């Protein structure tokens, strides 16, 4: 089972693949890639939303490790630390 960040990355990859298929004239395959990308983006969004709930009833938000993984895949591209 994929994590939220993994679904996010896979959605981005599928959109790039869809664009390649569109350029090659394989619209049906590109449409299937976009559909799967949409599903994976929804799964990633659900995971990110769920991570904002309290962990043990007193700590809101995600752990530093989980935040770092989300920042790695969805953070500002090209930003430096």
N, C-alpha and C positions, 0 to 999 in steps of 0.2 A: 504494500500500500504506500502510495506517495504522500509526502508531507505537503503542506500548503506551499512552501517555497518551491518544491519540486514541481507541483502543478503549475505554478506561475512560470517557471523556466520553460516547461514543456509547451505551454500556451504560446510563449514568445517564439519558440523554435517552430511550432506548427504554422504560425502566421508567416514566417519567413519562407517555409516550404511552400505554402499556398501561393505566395507571390511568384515563386519560381515556376510552379505549375501553370499559373496564369500566363506567364511569358511564353511558355511552351505550347499554349493552346489547349491545355488539359483542364478546362474549367470545372468539370465534374469532380476531379480529384482535388483541385484547389478548394472547391466548396466543402468537400468532406473534411479537409484539413482545418478550414475555418470553423466548421461545426464542432470538431473535437477541441479546438482551441477555446471556443466559447465555453464548453463544458468544463474544461480544466481551469479556465479563469474563474468560473463560478465556484468551483471547489476551492480554489485558492482564496477567494473572497470569503467564503464561509469559514475556512480555517483561520484566516486573519481576524475575522469578527469574533470567533469563539475564543481566540487567544486573549481577547480584551476582558474576559470575565474573570472574576476573582478566582485565584488558585485554591486557596484553602478557606475562603470566606472572609479574609482580611487583606489580601494582597491583590490589588487590581493590576491588570496588565500582564505582559509576557515576560519571561525570564530574560536575562541578558544574552544567553546563548540563542534563544529563539529570536530575539530582536536582531542580533548580529546576522543570523541566517536570512531573515527577511530583508535587512538592509543590503546584504550581499546581492540578492537577486532582484530586488525592486527599488533599491536606493537610486539616487541621482546618478545617471551614467556619466562617467568622466570626472566625477568629483574626486578630489584627493583628501586623504585624512590628515 
